[in-house]
Amino acid sequence: MSDPFRDDLIEALRSLRAFARTFHRDEARAEDLVQETMLKAWTKREQFQPGSNMKAWLFTILRNTYLSELRKKKREVEDADGSLVAGLAEKPKQDGHMAMRDFRNALTLLSDDQREALILVGASGFSYDEAAEIVGVAAGTIKSRVSRARARIAELLGEDGNDPGSSVVGNDRQGTHSAVDRGAQAI
Amino acid sequence: MADTSGKAQEAQGTVDDDPIMRQLRQVYDNVAQEPLPENLLDLLAKLDEAERKR
């Protein structure tokens, strides 16, 4: 009865959900993305090398799924300004904690590349090499994206990253560009 | 590109001391610690069942 593939999949799902939320501010759409990723993973299960990194494999599938949706959507819609991601930024309710909300806002001001690198390495627990493989760039590129992302957040929040009252609000959009969750933005 | 995974380890070792990285983790873990939603588990159960019938 035991199915190691399934067990590993379940194990990785929580983290996968958190990653999905960095692409879609709308929770339902983030969940859809996770489901689709799970379905794809299941149908490709023969391609998975037992013993290799299931989490990295799933993240790669999710990322590719998101990007192909995005390309499709870009062809359909061409307006709206973008705050990609910020599923994380849109949830002030439970912890209306000021510093935390500012932190989420700061995240949305990063470029997509930088935010992604920061999240993969700083939050999802991947090494530079693993993150590099997921994103399809060199490890050095990930490393410099992470450090630029970190520096930018420090700048937005104040020197040590602990200053809640700072410059994020009103500074909106400035650092955000490109690939965007346009559909979710319309809500 | 002189990066090594050794350096990655080093960077991750410092995560806890870094207020920015700590907050990042907190934001992320807020979601990652939620229980898996029912529909996801249902879907998984269905896939599992289908697999066994093959």
gemmi code that builds the backbone of each chain (N, CA, C; Angstrom):
import gemmi

chains = {
    "A": [
        ("MET", (0.826, -1.213, 0.000), (0.000, 0.000, 0.000), (0.858, 1.260, 0.000)),
        ("SER", (2.010, 1.113, 0.551), (2.828, 2.311, 0.666), (3.356, 2.736, -0.699)),
        ("ASP", (3.239, 3.980, -0.953), (3.658, 4.537, -2.234), (4.597, 5.705, -1.946)),
        ("PRO", (5.888, 5.478, -2.078), (6.853, 6.520, -1.706), (6.663, 7.802, -2.511)),
        ("PHE", (6.290, 7.634, -3.765), (6.073, 8.814, -4.597), (4.982, 9.695, -3.980)),
        ("ARG", (3.911, 9.045, -3.609), (2.785, 9.763, -3.024), (3.178, 10.399, -1.684)),
        ("ASP", (3.898, 9.668, -0.880), (4.305, 10.197, 0.416), (5.186, 11.438, 0.268)),
        ("ASP", (6.128, 11.359, -0.662), (7.009, 12.508, -0.896), (6.222, 13.693, -1.433)),
        ("LEU", (5.261, 13.380, -2.266), (4.426, 14.428, -2.847), (3.681, 15.177, -1.745)),
        ("ILE", (3.070, 14.429, -0.871), (2.330, 15.056, 0.222), (3.249, 15.904, 1.085)),
        ("GLU", (4.390, 15.353, 1.331), (5.377, 16.057, 2.143), (5.733, 17.422, 1.546)),
        ("ALA", (5.819, 17.462, 0.218), (6.260, 18.695, -0.439), (5.118, 19.682, -0.692)),
        ("LEU", (3.897, 19.206, -0.535), (2.761, 20.044, -0.931), (2.602, 21.347, -0.147)),
        ("ARG", (2.919, 21.299, 1.118), (2.746, 22.521, 1.917), (3.645, 23.636, 1.400)),
        ("SER", (4.859, 23.243, 1.154), (5.807, 24.225, 0.669), (5.424, 24.692, -0.739)),
        ("LEU", (4.901, 23.764, -1.496), (4.471, 24.093, -2.852), (3.336, 25.125, -2.827)),
        ("ARG", (2.455, 24.990, -1.863), (1.356, 25.953, -1.725), (1.891, 27.347, -1.408)),
        ("ALA", (2.863, 27.400, -0.539), (3.431, 28.697, -0.185), (4.115, 29.327, -1.400)),
        ("PHE", (4.758, 28.483, -2.174), (5.419, 28.981, -3.376), (4.379, 29.481, -4.378)),
        ("ALA", (3.302, 28.754, -4.528), (2.238, 29.156, -5.455), (1.669, 30.523, -5.072)),
        ("ARG", (1.599, 30.761, -3.793), (1.046, 32.017, -3.307), (1.934, 33.205, -3.663)),
        ("THR", (3.177, 32.939, -3.973), (4.022, 34.048, -4.397), (3.779, 34.407, -5.864)),
        ("PHE", (3.064, 33.566, -6.571), (2.727, 33.887, -7.959), (1.334, 34.471, -8.102)),
        ("HIS", (0.437, 34.043, -7.234), (-0.941, 34.509, -7.329), (-1.396, 35.128, -6.026)),
        ("ARG", (-1.817, 36.365, -6.084), (-2.335, 36.974, -4.881), (-3.694, 36.375, -4.535)),
        ("ASP", (-4.377, 35.917, -5.546), (-5.691, 35.347, -5.318), (-5.535, 33.896, -4.865)),
        ("GLU", (-6.050, 33.621, -3.694), (-5.842, 32.300, -3.104), (-6.373, 31.169, -3.952)),
        ("ALA", (-7.569, 31.376, -4.509), (-8.191, 30.312, -5.297), (-7.328, 29.974, -6.508)),
        ("ARG", (-6.760, 30.989, -7.094), (-5.924, 30.728, -8.265), (-4.616, 30.061, -7.874)),
        ("ALA", (-4.125, 30.429, -6.715), (-2.927, 29.749, -6.226), (-3.230, 28.265, -6.000)),
        ("GLU", (-4.395, 27.984, -5.452), (-4.767, 26.586, -5.225), (-4.920, 25.835, -6.547)),
        ("ASP", (-5.497, 26.502, -7.528), (-5.627, 25.885, -8.851), (-4.255, 25.506, -9.410)),
        ("LEU", (-3.339, 26.422, -9.218), (-1.985, 26.181, -9.714), (-1.359, 24.960, -9.026)),
        ("VAL", (-1.595, 24.866, -7.742), (-1.072, 23.711, -7.006), (-1.712, 22.417, -7.510)),
        ("GLN", (-3.006, 22.460, -7.701), (-3.705, 21.262, -8.185), (-3.208, 20.831, -9.549)),
        ("GLU", (-3.049, 21.818, -10.407), (-2.589, 21.486, -11.741), (-1.176, 20.891, -11.708)),
        ("THR", (-0.369, 21.475, -10.849), (0.987, 20.965, -10.692), (0.961, 19.519, -10.200)),
        ("MET", (0.083, 19.286, -9.254), (-0.024, 17.949, -8.699), (-0.468, 16.945, -9.760)),
        ("LEU", (-1.430, 17.331, -10.556), (-1.892, 16.452, -11.637), (-0.776, 16.152, -12.626)),
        ("LYS", (-0.069, 17.201, -12.993), (1.039, 16.998, -13.933), (2.087, 16.083, -13.340)),
        ("ALA", (2.417, 16.322, -12.095), (3.425, 15.506, -11.436), (2.982, 14.045, -11.434)),
        ("TRP", (1.703, 13.855, -11.173), (1.198, 12.486, -11.107), (1.293, 11.790, -12.462)),
        ("THR", (0.939, 12.508, -13.496), (0.988, 11.871, -14.820), (2.422, 11.668, -15.315)),
        ("LYS", (3.342, 12.455, -14.755), (4.744, 12.297, -15.162), (5.523, 11.473, -14.173)),
        ("ARG", (4.869, 10.754, -13.339), (5.601, 10.152, -12.231), (6.697, 9.190, -12.676)),
        ("GLU", (6.542, 8.628, -13.852), (7.597, 7.740, -14.346), (8.892, 8.510, -14.609)),
        ("GLN", (8.728, 9.795, -14.862), (9.927, 10.594, -15.141), (10.694, 10.984, -13.894)),
        ("PHE", (10.057, 10.822, -12.764), (10.728, 11.204, -11.520), (11.722, 10.138, -11.094)),
        ("GLN", (12.949, 10.581, -10.823), (13.968, 9.641, -10.367), (13.803, 9.411, -8.879)),
        ("PRO", (13.458, 8.209, -8.515), (13.294, 7.942, -7.083), (14.559, 8.335, -6.332)),
        ("GLY", (14.389, 8.979, -5.224), (15.546, 9.386, -4.442), (16.054, 10.776, -4.771)),
        ("SER", (15.610, 11.317, -5.928), (16.051, 12.685, -6.207), (15.117, 13.661, -5.501)),
        ("ASN", (15.362, 14.926, -5.711), (14.678, 15.943, -4.919), (13.248, 16.225, -5.409)),
        ("MET", (12.292, 15.620, -4.739), (10.886, 15.768, -5.113), (10.425, 17.222, -5.051)),
        ("LYS", (10.861, 17.908, -4.011), (10.410, 19.286, -3.848), (10.893, 20.151, -5.018)),
        ("ALA", (12.153, 19.996, -5.371), (12.693, 20.777, -6.484), (11.971, 20.428, -7.788)),
        ("TRP", (11.676, 19.176, -7.940), (10.965, 18.715, -9.149), (9.588, 19.370, -9.229)),
        ("LEU", (8.870, 19.353, -8.117), (7.537, 19.962, -8.094), (7.580, 21.475, -8.307)),
        ("PHE", (8.544, 22.114, -7.691), (8.672, 23.561, -7.856), (8.908, 23.905, -9.330)),
        ("THR", (9.717, 23.081, -9.977), (9.994, 23.324, -11.387), (8.721, 23.179, -12.223)),
        ("ILE", (7.956, 22.159, -11.930), (6.702, 21.968, -12.670), (5.745, 23.134, -12.418)),
        ("LEU", (5.654, 23.531, -11.165), (4.745, 24.632, -10.839), (5.154, 25.923, -11.553)),
        ("ARG", (6.431, 26.171, -11.515), (6.947, 27.379, -12.138), (6.677, 27.375, -13.653)),
        ("ASN", (6.945, 26.245, -14.284), (6.696, 26.148, -15.721), (5.206, 26.277, -16.050)),
        ("THR", (4.387, 25.702, -15.208), (2.947, 25.811, -15.406), (2.504, 27.267, -15.313)),
        ("TYR", (3.013, 27.927, -14.286), (2.668, 29.335, -14.122), (3.113, 30.160, -15.329)),
        ("LEU", (4.345, 29.947, -15.759), (4.877, 30.744, -16.860), (4.126, 30.497, -18.170)),
        ("SER", (3.702, 29.270, -18.386), (2.992, 29.041, -19.645), (1.582, 29.627, -19.579)),
        ("GLU", (0.982, 29.605, -18.390), (-0.298, 30.308, -18.230), (-0.133, 31.792, -18.500)),
        ("LEU", (0.947, 32.304, -17.971), (1.196, 33.728, -18.102), (1.375, 34.138, -19.565)),
        ("ARG", (2.113, 33.334, -20.270), (2.316, 33.639, -21.693), (0.991, 33.602, -22.447)),
        ("LYS", (0.187, 32.645, -22.074), (-1.113, 32.523, -22.711), (-1.971, 33.748, -22.403)),
        ("LYS", (-1.927, 34.127, -21.148), (-2.750, 35.246, -20.715), (-2.273, 36.562, -21.311)),
        ("LYS", (-0.990, 36.681, -21.446), (-0.436, 37.893, -22.033), (-0.959, 38.103, -23.435)),
        ("ARG", (-1.155, 37.002, -24.114), (-1.707, 37.122, -25.456), (-3.156, 37.578, -25.397)),
        ("GLU", (-3.830, 37.195, -24.330), (-5.246, 37.543, -24.222), (-5.478, 38.954, -23.696)),
        ("VAL", (-4.814, 39.270, -22.654), (-5.018, 40.572, -22.025), (-3.754, 41.400, -22.124)),
        ("GLU", (-3.907, 42.651, -22.372), (-2.672, 43.405, -22.470), (-2.708, 44.668, -21.625)),
        ("ASP", (-3.612, 44.719, -20.663), (-3.656, 45.928, -19.847), (-3.392, 45.653, -18.380)),
        ("ALA", (-3.773, 46.534, -17.561), (-3.662, 46.380, -16.113), (-2.228, 46.514, -15.641)),
        ("ASP", (-2.081, 47.132, -14.529), (-0.718, 47.241, -14.027), (-0.448, 46.052, -13.156)),
        ("GLY", (0.779, 45.860, -12.829), (1.016, 44.572, -12.264), (1.571, 44.587, -10.893)),
        ("SER", (0.923, 43.835, -10.068), (1.600, 43.532, -8.875), (1.594, 42.060, -8.875)),
        ("LEU", (2.493, 41.529, -9.524), (2.637, 40.093, -9.602), (2.589, 39.656, -8.208)),
        ("VAL", (2.551, 38.579, -8.005), (2.810, 38.000, -6.772), (2.110, 38.352, -5.614)),
        ("ALA", (1.769, 39.145, -5.319), (1.713, 39.423, -3.984), (0.622, 38.846, -3.255)),
        ("GLY", (0.358, 37.643, -3.545), (-0.472, 36.864, -2.668), (0.000, 37.056, -1.260)),
        ("LEU", (1.258, 37.066, -1.115), (1.813, 37.238, 0.215), (1.514, 38.622, 0.762)),
        ("ALA", (1.369, 39.560, -0.125), (1.175, 40.927, 0.335), (-0.268, 41.234, 0.675)),
        ("GLU", (-1.132, 40.339, 0.317), (-2.547, 40.665, 0.406), (-3.237, 40.090, 1.619)),
        ("LYS", (-2.478, 39.637, 2.539), (-3.121, 38.966, 3.646), (-2.813, 39.611, 4.974)),
        ("PRO", (-3.199, 40.824, 5.142), (-2.846, 41.469, 6.384), (-3.697, 41.004, 7.558)),
        ("LYS", (-4.740, 40.257, 7.296), (-5.741, 40.097, 8.352), (-5.278, 39.419, 9.640)),
        ("GLN", (-4.808, 38.189, 9.545), (-4.508, 37.488, 10.793), (-3.448, 38.181, 11.641)),
        ("ASP", (-2.430, 38.639, 10.960), (-1.330, 39.176, 11.745), (-1.141, 40.619, 11.412)),
        ("GLY", (-2.138, 41.391, 11.464), (-2.114, 42.771, 11.025), (-0.886, 43.517, 11.494)),
        ("HIS", (0.036, 42.760, 11.940), (1.310, 43.285, 12.387), (1.943, 44.178, 11.334)),
        ("MET", (2.239, 45.351, 11.747), (2.680, 46.374, 10.814), (3.962, 46.010, 10.079)),
        ("ALA", (4.930, 45.566, 10.827), (6.225, 45.280, 10.214), (6.081, 44.205, 9.149)),
        ("MET", (5.226, 43.262, 9.451), (5.067, 42.148, 8.543), (4.372, 42.585, 7.267)),
        ("ARG", (3.396, 43.466, 7.418), (2.696, 43.926, 6.227), (3.652, 44.730, 5.355)),
        ("ASP", (4.437, 45.536, 5.983), (5.426, 46.297, 5.225), (6.395, 45.372, 4.526)),
        ("PHE", (6.711, 44.324, 5.207), (7.647, 43.389, 4.605), (7.046, 42.779, 3.341)),
        ("ARG", (5.789, 42.417, 3.414), (5.136, 41.835, 2.240), (5.063, 42.847, 1.103)),
        ("ASN", (4.762, 44.075, 1.485), (4.733, 45.106, 0.448), (6.097, 45.265, -0.204)),
        ("ALA", (7.109, 45.232, 0.625), (8.462, 45.364, 0.092), (8.754, 44.234, -0.906)),
        ("LEU", (8.288, 43.051, -0.572), (8.481, 41.918, -1.483), (7.888, 42.183, -2.862)),
        ("THR", (6.733, 42.819, -2.859), (6.070, 43.049, -4.142), (6.819, 44.075, -4.992)),
        ("LEU", (7.679, 44.840, -4.349), (8.406, 45.864, -5.104), (9.677, 45.329, -5.766)),
        ("LEU", (10.015, 44.112, -5.447), (11.181, 43.520, -6.095), (10.839, 43.106, -7.527)),
        ("SER", (11.852, 42.977, -8.337), (11.594, 42.415, -9.662), (11.238, 40.943, -9.481)),
        ("ASP", (10.543, 40.407, -10.448), (10.102, 39.014, -10.337), (11.281, 38.066, -10.140)),
        ("ASP", (12.330, 38.304, -10.885), (13.512, 37.450, -10.797), (14.128, 37.475, -9.403)),
        ("GLN", (14.209, 38.662, -8.875), (14.826, 38.804, -7.556), (13.966, 38.185, -6.469)),
        ("ARG", (12.686, 38.437, -6.573), (11.786, 37.888, -5.555), (11.815, 36.362, -5.572)),
        ("GLU", (11.775, 35.841, -6.760), (11.787, 34.392, -6.895), (13.051, 33.788, -6.283)),
        ("ALA", (14.184, 34.368, -6.606), (15.451, 33.861, -6.068), (15.462, 33.964, -4.546)),
        ("LEU", (15.009, 35.088, -4.057), (14.991, 35.296, -2.609), (14.113, 34.258, -1.911)),
        ("ILE", (12.966, 34.002, -2.485), (12.036, 33.050, -1.879), (12.569, 31.619, -1.946)),
        ("LEU", (13.088, 31.249, -3.088), (13.602, 29.880, -3.222), (14.723, 29.601, -2.216)),
        ("VAL", (15.633, 30.546, -2.103), (16.786, 30.323, -1.242), (16.492, 30.682, 0.218)),
        ("GLY", (15.839, 31.815, 0.403), (15.635, 32.306, 1.760), (14.467, 31.678, 2.488)),
        ("ALA", (13.466, 31.227, 1.751), (12.277, 30.707, 2.420), (12.012, 29.237, 2.128)),
        ("SER", (12.197, 28.829, 0.893), (11.882, 27.438, 0.553), (13.003, 26.485, 0.937)),
        ("GLY", (14.143, 27.044, 1.260), (15.231, 26.219, 1.756), (16.074, 25.525, 0.699)),
        ("PHE", (16.047, 26.024, -0.519), (16.899, 25.437, -1.550), (18.299, 26.036, -1.491)),
        ("SER", (19.280, 25.246, -1.905), (20.633, 25.776, -2.034), (20.687, 26.623, -3.312)),
        ("TYR", (21.748, 27.379, -3.470), (21.890, 28.162, -4.697), (21.860, 27.254, -5.921)),
        ("ASP", (22.509, 26.137, -5.793), (22.552, 25.209, -6.927), (21.178, 24.656, -7.278)),
        ("GLU", (20.435, 24.300, -6.255), (19.085, 23.782, -6.502), (18.195, 24.860, -7.105)),
        ("ALA", (18.272, 26.053, -6.529), (17.460, 27.166, -7.046), (17.833, 27.450, -8.498)),
        ("ALA", (19.136, 27.380, -8.774), (19.616, 27.638, -10.134), (19.015, 26.643, -11.114)),
        ("GLU", (18.912, 25.418, -10.676), (18.356, 24.400, -11.540), (16.863, 24.629, -11.782)),
        ("ILE", (16.166, 25.005, -10.739), (14.728, 25.262, -10.867), (14.462, 26.415, -11.831)),
        ("VAL", (15.236, 27.476, -11.685), (15.014, 28.664, -12.499), (15.658, 28.542, -13.885)),
        ("GLY", (16.672, 27.693, -13.981), (17.346, 27.531, -15.261), (18.393, 28.600, -15.547)),
        ("VAL", (19.057, 29.048, -14.496), (20.171, 29.995, -14.662), (21.362, 29.486, -13.837)),
        ("ALA", (22.461, 30.194, -13.908), (23.641, 29.777, -13.144), (23.469, 30.089, -11.657)),
        ("ALA", (24.156, 29.317, -10.848), (24.076, 29.530, -9.405), (24.541, 30.939, -9.018)),
        ("GLY", (25.544, 31.439, -9.722), (26.026, 32.785, -9.442), (24.963, 33.848, -9.692)),
        ("THR", (24.127, 33.585, -10.677), (23.036, 34.515, -10.985), (22.022, 34.525, -9.842)),
        ("ILE", (21.711, 33.335, -9.357), (20.796, 33.251, -8.215), (21.395, 33.996, -7.027)),
        ("LYS", (22.661, 33.756, -6.822), (23.304, 34.371, -5.677), (23.233, 35.896, -5.751)),
        ("SER", (23.503, 36.435, -6.920), (23.483, 37.893, -7.001), (22.049, 38.433, -6.944)),
        ("ARG", (21.105, 37.670, -7.468), (19.704, 38.110, -7.341), (19.275, 38.140, -5.875)),
        ("VAL", (19.666, 37.123, -5.145), (19.296, 37.068, -3.729), (19.909, 38.254, -2.989)),
        ("SER", (21.155, 38.527, -3.291), (21.771, 39.595, -2.515), (21.243, 40.962, -2.921)),
        ("ARG", (20.906, 41.114, -4.178), (20.284, 42.387, -4.567), (18.883, 42.525, -3.983)),
        ("ALA", (18.161, 41.418, -3.956), (16.820, 41.444, -3.378), (16.876, 41.812, -1.900)),
        ("ARG", (17.821, 41.216, -1.234), (17.957, 41.473, 0.197), (18.311, 42.938, 0.456)),
        ("ALA", (19.215, 43.423, -0.357), (19.642, 44.814, -0.201), (18.485, 45.783, -0.457)),
        ("ARG", (17.691, 45.446, -1.446), (16.559, 46.309, -1.798), (15.522, 46.317, -0.671)),
        ("ILE", (15.291, 45.177, -0.095), (14.343, 45.114, 1.013), (14.863, 45.886, 2.214)),
        ("ALA", (16.136, 45.733, 2.462), (16.738, 46.479, 3.571), (16.562, 47.975, 3.343)),
        ("GLU", (16.741, 48.373, 2.111), (16.606, 49.774, 1.763), (15.154, 50.239, 1.956)),
        ("LEU", (14.219, 49.413, 1.557), (12.815, 49.778, 1.671), (12.334, 49.826, 3.119)),
        ("LEU", (12.873, 48.955, 3.921), (12.390, 48.860, 5.298), (13.225, 49.665, 6.276)),
        ("GLY", (14.315, 50.181, 5.837), (15.235, 50.830, 6.763), (16.389, 49.891, 6.986)),
        ("GLU", (17.425, 50.405, 7.512), (18.703, 49.707, 7.564), (18.650, 48.231, 7.948)),
        ("ASP", (18.053, 47.954, 9.086), (18.175, 46.593, 9.589), (16.989, 45.715, 9.230)),
        ("GLY", (16.057, 46.272, 8.494), (14.922, 45.460, 8.111), (13.892, 45.374, 9.213)),
        ("ASN", (14.103, 46.108, 10.286), (13.165, 46.025, 11.398), (12.307, 47.270, 11.559)),
        ("ASP", (12.567, 48.252, 10.767), (11.845, 49.501, 10.923), (10.514, 49.442, 10.203)),
        ("PRO", (9.436, 49.399, 10.958), (8.133, 49.208, 10.344), (7.590, 50.454, 9.668)),
        ("GLY", (7.971, 51.621, 10.088), (7.251, 52.806, 9.644), (7.756, 53.413, 8.354)),
        ("SER", (8.515, 52.669, 7.620), (9.291, 53.332, 6.580), (8.664, 53.457, 5.215)),
        ("SER", (9.473, 53.546, 4.279), (9.180, 54.113, 2.973), (8.374, 53.285, 1.985)),
        ("VAL", (7.918, 52.147, 2.376), (7.314, 51.290, 1.369), (6.053, 51.873, 0.765)),
        ("VAL", (5.173, 52.319, 1.610), (3.891, 52.790, 1.129), (4.055, 54.078, 0.337)),
        ("GLY", (3.402, 54.142, -0.773), (3.476, 55.357, -1.565), (4.596, 55.268, -2.595)),
        ("ASN", (5.416, 54.322, -2.388), (6.533, 54.142, -3.283), (6.184, 53.099, -4.331)),
        ("ASP", (4.970, 52.741, -4.269), (4.422, 51.615, -5.017), (4.835, 51.537, -6.477)),
        ("ARG", (4.890, 50.324, -6.957), (5.045, 50.052, -8.386), (6.420, 50.328, -8.931)),
        ("GLN", (7.042, 51.278, -8.362), (8.300, 51.727, -8.897), (9.239, 50.578, -9.281)),
        ("GLY", (9.371, 49.666, -8.379), (10.328, 48.601, -8.654), (9.705, 47.401, -9.339)),
        ("THR", (8.441, 47.468, -9.571), (7.775, 46.298, -10.126), (7.674, 46.434, -11.628)),
        ("HIS", (7.954, 45.370, -12.301), (7.724, 45.449, -13.723), (7.460, 44.079, -14.264)),
        ("SER", (7.115, 44.022, -15.454), (7.072, 42.770, -16.198), (5.988, 41.784, -15.820)),
        ("ALA", (6.310, 40.581, -16.055), (5.438, 39.418, -15.952), (4.452, 39.561, -14.837)),
        ("VAL", (3.233, 39.487, -15.083), (2.345, 39.961, -14.075), (1.102, 39.133, -13.995)),
        ("ASP", (0.613, 39.062, -12.789), (-0.626, 38.330, -12.620), (-1.793, 39.260, -12.939)),
        ("ARG", (-2.011, 39.452, -14.198), (-2.962, 40.472, -14.604), (-4.393, 40.153, -14.218)),
        ("GLY", (-4.740, 38.923, -14.344), (-6.104, 38.532, -14.014), (-6.419, 38.813, -12.558)),
        ("ALA", (-5.537, 38.396, -11.705), (-5.788, 38.552, -10.275), (-5.807, 40.009, -9.907)),
        ("GLN", (-5.031, 40.779, -10.600), (-4.945, 42.185, -10.310), (-6.280, 42.882, -10.509)),
        ("ALA", (-7.078, 42.357, -11.394), (-8.341, 43.011, -11.713), (-9.356, 42.891, -10.579)),
        ("ILE", (-9.091, 42.038, -9.648), (-10.078, 41.817, -8.583), (-10.070, 42.945, -7.580)),
    ],
    "B": [
        ("MET", (31.256, 32.413, -12.476), (30.305, 31.754, -11.588), (31.051, 30.828, -10.648)),
        ("ALA", (31.641, 31.353, -9.678), (32.469, 30.546, -8.800), (31.713, 30.003, -7.597)),
        ("ASP", (30.403, 30.008, -7.713), (29.647, 29.559, -6.547), (29.746, 28.077, -6.300)),
        ("THR", (29.719, 27.750, -5.080), (29.714, 26.342, -4.711), (28.575, 26.129, -3.740)),
        ("SER", (28.197, 24.893, -3.605), (27.118, 24.648, -2.660), (27.605, 24.887, -1.230)),
        ("GLY", (28.892, 24.839, -1.061), (29.440, 25.179, 0.249), (29.043, 26.577, 0.655)),
        ("LYS", (29.084, 27.460, -0.316), (28.684, 28.834, -0.018), (27.202, 28.944, 0.263)),
        ("ALA", (26.441, 28.127, -0.429), (25.003, 28.139, -0.175), (24.744, 27.732, 1.270)),
        ("GLN", (25.440, 26.722, 1.699), (25.278, 26.278, 3.088), (25.585, 27.428, 4.034)),
        ("GLU", (26.656, 28.080, 3.728), (27.089, 29.179, 4.567), (25.988, 30.240, 4.657)),
        ("ALA", (25.418, 30.556, 3.494), (24.378, 31.572, 3.473), (23.167, 31.138, 4.289)),
        ("GLN", (22.830, 29.864, 4.149), (21.663, 29.409, 4.878), (21.908, 29.364, 6.376)),
        ("GLY", (23.168, 29.158, 6.732), (23.503, 29.166, 8.150), (23.240, 30.510, 8.790)),
        ("THR", (23.264, 31.559, 7.981), (23.106, 32.893, 8.553), (21.668, 33.377, 8.534)),
        ("VAL", (20.805, 32.607, 7.951), (19.432, 33.051, 7.779), (18.777, 33.485, 9.094)),
        ("ASP", (19.010, 32.718, 10.127), (18.347, 33.009, 11.387), (18.821, 34.305, 12.042)),
        ("ASP", (20.040, 34.690, 11.708), (20.568, 35.902, 12.335), (20.143, 37.145, 11.582)),
        ("ASP", (19.578, 36.945, 10.429), (19.288, 38.074, 9.567), (17.809, 38.429, 9.673)),
        ("PRO", (17.507, 39.624, 10.192), (16.094, 39.968, 10.402), (15.272, 39.917, 9.113)),
        ("ILE", (15.887, 40.243, 8.007), (15.147, 40.232, 6.745), (14.810, 38.806, 6.344)),
        ("MET", (15.792, 37.947, 6.414), (15.539, 36.563, 6.059), (14.556, 35.926, 7.033)),
        ("ARG", (14.635, 36.338, 8.258), (13.716, 35.789, 9.266), (12.270, 36.181, 8.935)),
        ("GLN", (12.078, 37.427, 8.586), (10.721, 37.871, 8.233), (10.215, 37.187, 6.974)),
        ("LEU", (11.130, 37.008, 6.037), (10.758, 36.327, 4.796), (10.239, 34.919, 5.105)),
        ("ARG", (10.967, 34.260, 5.941), (10.577, 32.896, 6.327), (9.232, 32.877, 7.014)),
        ("GLN", (9.035, 33.876, 7.855), (7.789, 33.959, 8.607), (6.583, 34.120, 7.672)),
        ("VAL", (6.750, 35.010, 6.708), (5.677, 35.247, 5.747), (5.357, 33.966, 4.971)),
        ("TYR", (6.389, 33.307, 4.573), (6.247, 32.092, 3.784), (5.654, 30.955, 4.627)),
        ("ASP", (6.179, 30.827, 5.819), (5.722, 29.734, 6.681), (4.271, 29.886, 7.115)),
        ("ASN", (3.804, 31.117, 7.136), (2.381, 31.327, 7.422), (1.506, 30.474, 6.519)),
        ("VAL", (1.896, 30.384, 5.274), (1.136, 29.560, 4.328), (1.569, 28.098, 4.426)),
        ("ALA", (2.865, 27.903, 4.485), (3.382, 26.525, 4.464), (2.933, 25.714, 5.674)),
        ("GLN", (2.561, 26.412, 6.735), (2.137, 25.674, 7.925), (0.642, 25.395, 7.966)),
        ("GLU", (-0.084, 25.947, 7.025), (-1.517, 25.658, 7.002), (-1.731, 24.176, 6.698)),
        ("PRO", (-2.792, 23.609, 7.265), (-3.092, 22.231, 6.886), (-3.469, 22.183, 5.410)),
        ("LEU", (-3.222, 21.065, 4.776), (-3.567, 20.955, 3.357), (-5.074, 21.010, 3.187)),
        ("PRO", (-5.535, 21.767, 2.210), (-6.976, 21.884, 2.007), (-7.600, 20.555, 1.570)),
        ("GLU", (-8.835, 20.386, 1.940), (-9.564, 19.149, 1.653), (-9.535, 18.756, 0.180)),
        ("ASN", (-9.805, 19.731, -0.670), (-9.920, 19.382, -2.092), (-8.623, 18.798, -2.653)),
        ("LEU", (-7.528, 19.257, -2.089), (-6.241, 18.730, -2.528), (-6.092, 17.268, -2.083)),
        ("LEU", (-6.489, 17.032, -0.873), (-6.405, 15.669, -0.347), (-7.366, 14.733, -1.079)),
        ("ASP", (-8.547, 15.264, -1.393), (-9.521, 14.480, -2.159), (-8.963, 14.092, -3.520)),
        ("LEU", (-8.392, 15.085, -4.168), (-7.824, 14.837, -5.491), (-6.741, 13.759, -5.413)),
        ("LEU", (-5.934, 13.886, -4.406), (-4.859, 12.922, -4.222), (-5.413, 11.510, -3.994)),
        ("ALA", (-6.467, 11.450, -3.212), (-7.087, 10.150, -2.943), (-7.628, 9.533, -4.232)),
        ("LYS", (-8.222, 10.378, -5.066), (-8.754, 9.886, -6.345), (-7.647, 9.389, -7.270)),
        ("LEU", (-6.582, 10.151, -7.322), (-5.446, 9.750, -8.158), (-4.895, 8.416, -7.683)),
        ("ASP", (-4.825, 8.326, -6.391), (-4.294, 7.136, -5.761), (-5.137, 5.915, -6.105)),
        ("GLU", (-6.420, 6.104, -6.016), (-7.359, 5.028, -6.304), (-7.255, 4.603, -7.761)),
        ("ALA", (-7.228, 5.583, -8.636), (-7.106, 5.302, -10.068), (-5.828, 4.531, -10.355)),
        ("GLU", (-4.783, 4.926, -9.673), (-3.490, 4.277, -9.850), (-3.571, 2.804, -9.479)),
        ("ARG", (-4.267, 2.535, -8.414), (-4.332, 1.165, -7.927), (-5.179, 0.264, -8.826)),
        ("LYS", (-6.107, 0.910, -9.534), (-6.971, 0.126, -10.420), (-6.311, -0.217, -11.747)),
        ("ARG", (-5.207, 0.413, -12.002), (-4.571, 0.171, -13.295), (-4.046, -1.240, -13.449)),
    ],
}
model = gemmi.Model(1)
for chain_id, residues in chains.items():
    chain = gemmi.Chain(chain_id)
    for i, (resn, *xyz) in enumerate(residues, 1):
        res = gemmi.Residue()
        res.name, res.seqid = resn, gemmi.SeqId(i, " ")
        for name, pos in zip(("N", "CA", "C"), xyz):
            atom = gemmi.Atom()
            atom.name, atom.element = name, gemmi.Element(name[0])
            atom.pos, atom.b_iso = gemmi.Position(*pos), 0.0
            res.add_atom(atom)
        chain.add_residue(res)
    model.add_chain(chain)
structure = gemmi.Structure()
structure.add_model(model)
structure.setup_entities()
